[in-house]
Amino acid sequence: MKKLKASIILLALGLIFSIGMMAQPPRPPLDLNSGGNQAPGGGPTGAPVEPGTGILLILAAAYGLYKMQELRKKSANA
């Protein structure tokens, strides 16, 4: 019962803190005639996706290899 309460509390805290991390809309340009989604200072808005995608693929491949190794060990012991 204590594990369930702790899990629910951790989940609730995670949800509460993640609300503040949601993406914000881009700021309007300083020069109204420039148009587009430009941040003040002229740089592009948004975050790059590439590094996160690469990390996700590497971790997924490592997890798949780990599971295959576990399966081989189980079949060798049986």
C-alpha positions as CSV (number, residue, x, y, z in Angstrom):
1,M,0.0,0.0,0.0
2,K,2.9,2.4,0.8
3,K,4.4,1.7,-2.6
4,L,1.2,2.6,-4.3
5,K,0.9,5.9,-2.4
6,A,4.5,6.8,-3.1
7,S,4.0,6.0,-6.8
8,I,0.9,8.2,-7.0
9,I,2.6,11.0,-5.2
10,L,5.6,10.8,-7.5
11,L,3.3,10.7,-10.6
12,A,1.4,13.8,-9.3
13,L,4.6,15.7,-8.6
14,G,5.9,14.8,-12.0
15,L,2.8,16.0,-13.7
16,I,2.7,19.3,-11.7
17,F,6.3,20.1,-12.5
18,S,6.0,19.1,-16.2
19,I,3.2,21.7,-16.8
20,G,5.8,24.5,-16.5
21,M,8.0,22.8,-19.1
22,M,5.5,23.0,-21.9
23,A,6.6,24.8,-25.1
24,Q,5.9,28.5,-25.4
25,P,4.7,30.2,-28.5
26,P,7.4,32.2,-30.4
27,R,7.9,35.8,-29.5
28,P,6.7,38.4,-32.1
29,P,9.5,40.0,-34.1
30,L,10.7,43.4,-33.0
31,D,10.4,44.8,-36.5
32,L,6.8,44.3,-37.6
33,N,7.7,44.5,-41.2
34,S,10.2,41.5,-41.1
35,G,7.5,38.8,-40.7
36,G,8.2,35.2,-39.9
37,N,9.0,33.4,-36.7
38,Q,12.1,35.3,-35.7
39,A,13.2,35.7,-32.1
40,P,14.5,39.1,-31.0
41,G,18.1,39.2,-32.1
42,G,17.3,37.6,-35.5
43,G,17.9,33.9,-34.6
44,P,15.5,31.1,-35.6
45,T,13.0,29.9,-32.9
46,G,12.5,26.4,-31.8
47,A,14.8,23.6,-30.6
48,P,16.8,21.2,-32.7
49,V,15.4,17.7,-32.8
50,E,18.3,15.8,-34.2
51,P,20.4,15.1,-31.0
52,G,17.4,13.8,-29.1
53,T,16.4,11.5,-32.0
54,G,19.9,10.0,-32.2
55,I,20.0,9.4,-28.5
56,L,16.6,7.7,-28.5
57,L,17.7,5.4,-31.4
58,I,20.9,4.4,-29.6
59,L,19.1,3.7,-26.4
60,A,16.4,1.7,-28.2
61,A,19.1,-0.4,-30.0
62,A,20.9,-1.0,-26.7
63,Y,17.7,-2.1,-25.0
64,G,16.9,-4.5,-27.8
65,L,20.3,-6.0,-27.7
66,Y,20.0,-6.5,-23.9
67,K,16.7,-8.2,-24.3
68,M,18.0,-10.5,-27.0
69,Q,20.9,-11.5,-24.8
70,E,18.5,-12.2,-21.9
71,L,16.4,-14.4,-24.2
72,R,19.5,-16.3,-25.4
73,K,20.5,-17.0,-21.8
74,K,17.1,-18.3,-20.9
75,S,17.0,-20.6,-24.0
76,A,20.5,-21.9,-23.2
77,N,19.6,-22.7,-19.6
78,A,16.3,-24.5,-20.5
